[in-house]
Amino acid sequence: MKRITSVLLLVLSLVMIASAMTVGAGASSAYQTYTYSINGEALYSPDAYSANKSVDYTQMGMELNFSNPGDMVTDKNEKVYIADTGNNRIVVLSRYYEYEFEISSFINTQGTEDSLAAPQGVFVTDEAIWVCDTDKNRIVRFDLKGNFEAIIDAPESQLFDSDDVYKPVAMAIDQYGRIYVVSSTTYQGIIVMDADGQFVGFVGAQAVTISAWEIMWRRFQTEEQQKLSQQYVSTEYNNITITDEGFIYVTTSSIDQNSVSSAIRGKTKAGTYMPVKLLNPAGDEIMRRNGFWPPAGEIDFTSTESTYTGPSTVTDVAVGPEKTWTIIDSKRNKLYTYDFNGNLLFAFGDKGSMLGSISNIEAVTYQNDTMLVLDKGSNTIIVYERTEYGDMLIEAIAAENSLDYNYAISCWEAVLQRNSNFDAAYVGIGNALYRSGEFKESLEYYETAYDTANWSNSYKEVRKDWMSTWFILILVIIIALIVLVVKFFGWAAKVNKRVATDGKARKTFGQELLYGFYVMFHPFDGFYDLKHEHRGSVRASLVFIALTIVAFFYQSVGQGYVMNPTGTYSTIWVQCISVLVPLFLFVLANWCLTTLFEGEGSFKDIFIATSYSLLPLIILTIPMTFFSNYVTTTEAGIISFIGTLSFIWVGLLLFFGTMVTHDYSMSKNLITILGTVVAMACIVFIVLLFSMLLSKLVSLVTNIVTELQYRA
């Protein structure tokens, strides 16, 4: 029996070792693929692309290694073209990365020997190879066999400044032959020329980043001072590519980093301060930014655990299959791929020592389903093959693009089976259901991905159908509620007026509560009678405080999806603390301060006036929380505005209540309110300091007792 057990254990150990060796040998991924959630949390996913091989110059069949390569593109036959900037040449490889020929010297139109000088960009059409001959300030055209055809010199126009230097670093040509050139020293935008090289104009000039203080200061400067001061001009682009439809992707790394950070954190839909833009031929920014975060590379750029800080340094962009597109972050050596709607499909890459690691990323391009990355650090091409998971993503996007929504749903469901963290798949299913007219069913998928924008579009249709069925009943209920509210306020006004003239010193509890509605709309008379005529009471104040706590608790648990997509909530005890602590801090601080500055209100008077000031929060918070369950994102601003209005109303009541209670002038009351806020901060500081000292004292006594016990 022991021998059998020993043999089984030995076999099991050998199997485990063999399995580990197999995994280790087959693992070509030197990185972790991930996406981002709506909260900016990294969600790991299967690899969409896996490193297949790394090709250096010897494997290409070349004798001379690359030197500072600057660009890489492919053509329709999947040939690869590399701008070998340091060696002043363009290298042409076959689809299998074998050396075919290079372009370095040629006979120009004058019949003299000519050569390229530090070419940084290359672009290939069906008929020609176009080279950005950067150091010679020109573009040179060759046929597909490398034979010289033409030179396009620097464009001439009065739109250029006299000291401008033309430095073409990247270019693209649309289906009509228009030439789009990125010049590293040109800030007016992308240079546009016709097929003959004649200057047409600029498109896509970027916005200038300038602070309000700088704008105001320049108004007071003389003309001489303005000439000497910093020139505020648009920033230049650094790369460009073009789609089959003629749309232009451009990148830049010179936008103010603080502006980029603010735009990303604000989840902006505009492209003003984005490092990558999509322009139409007229230069208008048309990129869709419908994802959780704007497509700008890294999102978690403030993490203290990361080696890198700040937004991505975007230096290249490539168009992939099914309108997907990829940008590179040269700061982190990572690639980020998006769909046409701006959803992040996957991100990967980083420095390392395994196959697929990137030491200094320079360019990215697609070779059909294969992604090629030019690594300037190792002077190699890293070949990434699309995985089964990547095929699923492209298949789902292709189904959406072809309007085959039923198939798109099944494709996205297959993606979710491989990656349940992929929120874009839930959005994809929701979009397919929405376009199929299944609006109610799509809501669940949008809610899973916290996609409030698409959820609102579906909910509008659901609500429209619901309203068409129950419109008459809803209209009757709304009219009835309005009538009841008007009747109630009218009845409350009559009761308050009768109580004010009946001469009775003692008021009932109901009358004390109803008087809060008079205070809301008549703060001066209301707070005066609250103190001098004893129209309010502590018991009514406690009711108002309790109702405020209930209102905030209901807001926490009862808000609609648009106002609270993540479903977060707080307990009743948290709401008690959030209401009671600031309220009693204000009352205590105000009482302490006003006793020193001739305030006429007692602690009780201040407490009652403060509590009665809370009524607008109760009146507005509860109905707005209820109606928040029936609004869309475009209407959510109304709910937020009314909530803000309620706090402003309470603030005004507190201000006037304090002024009337203490019989202060407007200016003295303003100073007192500011002093009260400072006193509240001081009380909090003293309480925290005392609690820390008390905890230290308790710890000291505990240590002494423990020591005495050990010594005993």
VENMO-V506467 format. One line per field, one symbol per residue. phi: phi as a letter, one per 30 degrees, with the letter a starting at -180 (. if undefined). psi: psi as a letter, one per 30 degrees, with the letter a starting at -180 (. if undefined). Layout:
phi->???
psi->???
This chain:
phi->.ddddddddddddddddddddddddddcdcacdabbddcicdcdbdddbbdcabccddddjcccddbhdcaabbcdcidcbbddedchaccccddcicdcabcbbacdddicdbadbhdcbbbbcdcaccbddddchacccbddcjddbaccdedcadddddcdcdbdcaaabddcidccbccdcccdkddcbddciddclcbiedddcbdddddddddcdddddddddddcbddcdbaabbcddjdccbbabcdeddddedddddhdcdceccdbbccdedjddbddbcddbddbjdcdccdddddcbiddcdbabbccdhidabcccddchbbbcbdddidddabajldlbddjdbcadbabacbidcccbccddchbcccccddddddddddddddddcicddddddddddddddbdddddddddddddddddicddddedddddchcdddeddddedddddddddcedddddddddddddddddddddddddddddcdiddccddddddddedddecbdddddddecdchdcadddddddddddddddddddccdddddbddidabddddddddcdddddddddddddddddbhdcddedddddddddddeedddcdddddddddbccddcddddddddddddddddddddddddddchcdddddddddddddddddddddddddddddddddddddddddddddddd
psi->eeeeeeeeeeeeeeeeeeeeeeeeefjfjglkklaklfggkkjkllkfkkkelkjaeeffglfklljhkflkllafgglkkkjiefghlkkkllfghkkelljelljaffglkllljhkflkkkafflkkkjiefghlkkkllfggkkelkjlklklffklfgkkjikflllkafggkkkkjkfgjffakkklafggkkeaklgklkkjkleeeeeefffkleeeeeflkkjlllllflklklffgkkkkllggkkeeeeeeeeefhkflgehkfklkklffgkkgkkiglekkjgbkeiggkffkfklllkjkflkkkakhgllklkjfefhlkkklaffgkjelkllllaflkfkkeikelklkicfkkkkjjfeghlkkjkkkleeeeeeeeeeeeefggieeeeeeeeeeefffiffjefeeeeeeeeeeffgieeefeeeeeeghieeeeeeeeeeeeeeeefegeeeeeeeeeeeeeeeeeeeeeeeeeeeeefffgkekkleeeeeffefeeefieeeefefeeeghflleeeeeeeeeeeeeeeeeeefglleefiffglllleeeeeefeeeeefeeeeeeeeefffhhkfkleeeeeeeeefffeeeeeeeeeeeefffglleffffeeeeeeeeeeeeeeeeeeeeeeeefhlleeeeeeeeeeeeeeeeeeeeeeeeeeeeeeeeeeeeeeeeeeeeef.
